[in-house]
Amino acid sequence: MAAAGHLPCFLPRLLRLRDAPFYVGMDRYRFNNEVRPYLTEITIGKQGIAFDRLEQDAWVDQYKSRNGRPASNLQGE
């Protein structure tokens, strides 16, 4: 249990639309075009939209496997 005055330290499972682009490290325009089409939209209340954080993690893993490359092995840095 969290101490008085302290919030628990954990990531929420559902990320609202305003927070989802930041979570994957991109702006809202790019998120809407490149990531959002692959995620399940979850309605919260009458107007809220959220996305499952684990689905976003899976999207990043797939993106990284397609587009990532090992860091260069520079000495002295």
Beta strands, then each sheet from edge to edge (+ up, - down):
strand 1: 14-16
strand 2: 41-44
strand 3: 48-52
sheet 1: 1+ 3- 2+
end
